Amino acid sequence: MITIILTYRNRDLNIVKKCLASLGMQDNTDFQVILIDYGSVSEYKEELCVLVENYSFVTLLRCETEQQLWCKSRAINIALKTVKTPYCFIGDIDMIYHPRFINVVEKEANKSITTYFQVGFLSKTESKKETVFNDYEIAFKSQKKATGMTLYNTELLKSINGYDEFYNGWGSEDTDVHMRLQNVGHQVNFYTKQLLMLHQWHPKNYRTKNDVTPFHSTLEQINTSYLNITELTKKVEANTMSNWGCYNKEDYDKLKSVDESYSISNKTGELIAFINGILLLKKDIVLRLEITTHKDYNTAKQKTKALLGKKTMAFDDMQMINDNLLECIIRNLRNQAYQYQFNTVTSKISLIIKL
């Protein structure tokens, strides 16, 4: 039996339906799906729950992480910790799978070789069609550098501590796993004999003006540089400084009751002092932090002093404050239950975290 792991957050449910329907039409039914909803808002969350009831092969795991950064690695790892089958396939929820997909995957299962599969991409118009797999017109195919859609030996993947949970946002996490396996001498092959999955077109999710969900301005660049470090250092095991695949629902329930509240401003030094003097030292409490702009930030008085060459107060841009705080969470507190908001209109950051 093969276990397929699919991750999800706030995705068009018509795309999900097509994906699961294609798995429901497999010639070989010796598989199971773990679908992990990593923080969808209530509208998507409830509709997804209703949808998966139609597919007996799907187990739905839900994480209350809607006010956290998207972390595909952690979502995969939470599911991976539950996998009991010898092999697992890390797929995407926006794929349509060929009816013989499971048959081919079973044949390719090999302890000595990890295999990832070529993908055919559909246009917006083609994605809307309701037809059989072989009748879709493919716009283009993925190449060797596109490293998702991978079949792993489960124990092998667990032995390197799964996916690296430093990767937040989008990009590099699949390549990182392949690279770490190759660093230990394991063979990774790109399967192109037959096209077994089609990517459904969907719009990219851009951040809107009133969006308050966590967002780091340079995560993609950081992820790329971090991947370069994996290659440079020949790293094999990830998540060596913290546990991986962790999720404790009880901790998220505790976020409703705050023990200690703090307020700081964007005056230079306040955030670093708070992180090192409070945030990283407190234990076994629920803490709330609010960060707002200082009353003298960008005032005429401060600007006049600067023009006259007088000493002025130093401030940090709120985006920089946001990025620094999120980096602290990623490095040191990523397993903690937390809720995070950054309102760019009011220039206010809110964090509630179970320490």
HUZIPE-V353815 format. One record per residue. N is the residue number from 1. RES is the residue in one small letter. OMEGA is omega in degrees with one decimal (* if undefined). D_LAST is the distance of its C-alpha to the last C-alpha in whole Angstrom. Layout:
((N;RES;OMEGA;D_LAST) (N;RES;OMEGA;D_LAST))
This chain:
((1;m;178.0;39) (2;i;172.0;37) (3;t;176.7;34) (4;i;177.2;33) (5;i;177.9;29) (6;l;178.8;29) (7;t;-172.5;26) (8;y;165.5;26) (9;r;171.9;25) (10;n;180.0;27) (11;r;177.0;31) (12;d;-174.8;34) (13;l;173.5;35) (14;n;176.4;38) (15;i;179.1;37) (16;v;-178.9;35) (17;k;178.8;38) (18;k;179.4;40) (19;c;-177.3;38) (20;l;178.2;38) (21;a;179.0;41) (22;s;176.3;42) (23;l;177.8;40) (24;g;-179.5;42) (25;m;179.1;46) (26;q;175.4;45) (27;d;-179.3;48) (28;n;-176.4;46) (29;t;-178.0;44) (30;d;179.6;42) (31;f;172.9;38) (32;q;-179.8;35) (33;v;168.3;33) (34;i;179.1;29) (35;l;-177.0;28) (36;i;177.1;24) (37;d;-174.8;24) (38;y;169.8;21) (39;g;174.0;20) (40;s;173.6;23) (41;v;-170.1;24) (42;s;-178.6;26) (43;e;179.7;29) (44;y;-176.8;29) (45;k;-176.1;27) (46;e;-179.9;29) (47;e;177.0;32) (48;l;-179.8;31) (49;c;178.4;30) (50;v;-177.6;34) (51;l;-174.0;35) (52;v;176.6;34) (53;e;179.5;36) (54;n;-174.6;39) (55;y;-174.3;38) (56;s;-178.5;38) (57;f;-176.8;37) (58;v;169.1;33) (59;t;-178.2;30) (60;l;172.7;27) (61;l;-177.1;24) (62;r;177.7;22) (63;c;-178.1;18) (64;e;-172.7;17) (65;t;-174.8;16) (66;e;178.0;18) (67;q;175.0;16) (68;q;173.0;15) (69;l;172.9;18) (70;w;178.5;20) (71;c;-179.8;19) (72;k;-179.1;23) (73;s;-179.3;22) (74;r;178.9;19) (75;a;178.0;21) (76;i;-176.5;23) (77;n;177.2;21) (78;i;177.1;20) (79;a;-177.9;24) (80;l;-179.7;25) (81;k;-178.0;23) (82;t;-174.0;25) (83;v;179.3;28) (84;k;-177.5;31) (85;t;-177.5;34) (86;p;-178.3;36) (87;y;176.5;35) (88;c;178.9;33) (89;f;177.6;34) (90;i;-176.0;31) (91;g;176.8;33) (92;d;-176.8;32) (93;i;-179.1;33) (94;d;179.0;35) (95;m;165.9;38) (96;i;-173.2;41) (97;y;177.9;42) (98;h;-179.5;45) (99;p;-180.0;47) (100;r;-177.4;47) (101;f;-178.1;44) (102;i;177.0;43) (103;n;-178.6;46) (104;v;-179.7;46) (105;v;178.6;42) (106;e;179.5;43) (107;k;-177.3;46) (108;e;-178.8;44) (109;a;-173.6;41) (110;n;-179.2;42) (111;k;-174.0;40) (112;s;-175.5;41) (113;i;172.2;41) (114;t;-174.5;38) (115;t;171.3;40) (116;y;-163.1;38) (117;f;176.2;41) (118;q;-177.2;42) (119;v;172.0;42) (120;g;-177.3;44) (121;f;179.8;43) (122;l;175.1;45) (123;s;178.8;46) (124;k;-179.2;45) (125;t;-177.7;48) (126;e;-177.9;48) (127;s;-178.3;44) (128;k;-177.2;46) (129;k;173.1;48) (130;e;-176.6;49) (131;t;179.1;51) (132;v;-172.4;51) (133;f;-173.0;49) (134;n;-179.5;52) (135;d;176.7;53) (136;y;176.2;50) (137;e;-174.2;51) (138;i;179.2;49) (139;a;177.1;48) (140;f;-179.0;47) (141;k;176.6;45) (142;s;179.2;42) (143;q;-171.6;43) (144;k;-176.8;42) (145;k;178.4;39) (146;a;-163.7;37) (147;t;176.6;35) (148;g;174.9;34) (149;m;-169.9;35) (150;t;174.7;35) (151;l;-177.8;36) (152;y;161.1;34) (153;n;-172.0;35) (154;t;-178.4;32) (155;e;177.5;31) (156;l;179.9;32) (157;l;177.9;29) (158;k;-177.1;27) (159;s;176.7;28) (160;i;177.6;27) (161;n;173.2;23) (162;g;179.1;24) (163;y;-178.6;24) (164;d;-174.9;22) (165;e;169.7;19) (166;f;-178.0;19) (167;y;173.7;21) (168;n;-172.9;20) (169;g;-175.1;23) (170;w;168.2;26) (171;g;167.2;28) (172;s;-173.0;29) (173;e;178.7;27) (174;d;178.9;30) (175;t;179.7;32) (176;d;179.9;29) (177;v;178.8;29) (178;h;-178.0;33) (179;m;-179.6;33) (180;r;175.8;31) (181;l;178.8;34) (182;q;178.3;36) (183;n;179.2;35) (184;v;176.6;36) (185;g;-178.8;39) (186;h;-178.6;38) (187;q;177.3;41) (188;v;-175.7;39) (189;n;176.6;42) (190;f;-175.5;43) (191;y;-179.6;44) (192;t;-176.4;47) (193;k;-176.7;50) (194;q;178.7;49) (195;l;-172.2;47) (196;l;178.9;45) (197;m;-178.6;42) (198;l;-180.0;42) (199;h;177.8;40) (200;q;178.1;40) (201;w;172.8;40) (202;h;-180.0;37) (203;p;175.4;37) (204;k;-179.4;34) (205;n;178.1;31) (206;y;179.8;31) (207;r;178.4;29) (208;t;-176.6;30) (209;k;-175.8;31) (210;n;179.5;29) (211;d;-179.0;26) (212;v;-180.0;22) (213;t;-176.8;21) (214;p;179.4;19) (215;f;177.1;22) (216;h;-170.0;22) (217;s;-174.8;25) (218;t;-176.7;26) (219;l;-178.2;24) (220;e;178.3;27) (221;q;177.7;29) (222;i;179.5;26) (223;n;179.2;26) (224;t;179.4;30) (225;s;178.7;29) (226;y;176.5;26) (227;l;177.6;29) (228;n;177.9;32) (229;i;177.2;29) (230;t;178.9;29) (231;e;-176.5;33) (232;l;-174.4;34) (233;t;-178.4;32) (234;k;-178.0;33) (235;k;177.5;29) (236;v;-178.4;29) (237;e;175.3;26) (238;a;172.1;23) (239;n;-176.5;19) (240;t;-178.3;20) (241;m;-179.7;17) (242;s;176.4;14) (243;n;-178.9;15) (244;w;179.9;17) (245;g;-176.1;18) (246;c;171.5;14) (247;y;-179.3;14) (248;n;-177.2;13) (249;k;-179.3;14) (250;e;178.3;13) (251;d;178.4;9) (252;y;176.4;11) (253;d;-178.5;13) (254;k;-179.5;11) (255;l;179.6;10) (256;k;-177.2;14) (257;s;-175.7;13) (258;v;178.5;11) (259;d;-177.6;11) (260;e;-180.0;11) (261;s;-179.6;13) (262;y;175.8;14) (263;s;174.8;17) (264;i;180.0;19) (265;s;178.7;22) (266;n;174.6;23) (267;k;-176.7;25) (268;t;177.8;25) (269;g;-175.8;22) (270;e;-178.7;20) (271;l;-179.5;17) (272;i;178.4;18) (273;a;-179.4;17) (274;f;-179.6;14) (275;i;-174.0;13) (276;n;-177.7;14) (277;g;-177.2;14) (278;i;-169.9;11) (279;l;-177.5;8) (280;l;-178.0;9) (281;l;-176.8;9) (282;k;179.5;7) (283;k;171.6;5) (284;d;173.9;5) (285;i;169.5;5) (286;v;-173.3;6) (287;l;174.0;7) (288;r;176.1;11) (289;l;172.7;13) (290;e;179.1;16) (291;i;177.9;19) (292;t;177.9;22) (293;t;179.0;25) (294;h;-177.2;27) (295;k;-180.0;30) (296;d;-178.2;32) (297;y;178.5;31) (298;n;178.1;34) (299;t;179.1;36) (300;a;-179.5;40) (301;k;-179.8;40) (302;q;179.1;37) (303;k;178.6;40) (304;t;177.8;43) (305;k;-179.4;41) (306;a;179.0;41) (307;l;-179.4;44) (308;l;179.0;46) (309;g;179.2;44) (310;k;179.6;42) (311;k;179.6;39) (312;t;175.9;36) (313;m;178.9;32) (314;a;180.0;30) (315;f;174.3;28) (316;d;174.2;26) (317;d;-176.6;27) (318;m;176.1;24) (319;q;177.4;24) (320;m;176.6;23) (321;i;179.5;20) (322;n;-177.7;19) (323;d;-179.2;20) (324;n;-179.7;18) (325;l;178.1;15) (326;l;177.4;15) (327;e;176.6;16) (328;c;179.3;13) (329;i;-179.8;11) (330;i;-176.8;14) (331;r;-166.4;14) (332;n;-168.0;11) (333;l;-171.4;8) (334;r;177.1;11) (335;n;-179.5;10) (336;q;172.0;6) (337;a;179.0;8) (338;y;172.3;9) (339;q;-172.8;12) (340;y;176.0;14) (341;q;174.1;18) (342;f;178.8;20) (343;n;-177.3;23) (344;t;178.4;26) (345;v;-179.7;29) (346;t;-177.8;27) (347;s;-179.1;25) (348;k;176.3;22) (349;i;178.6;18) (350;s;177.8;16) (351;l;168.5;12) (352;i;-173.8;10) (353;i;175.2;6) (354;k;-178.2;4) (355;l;*;0))
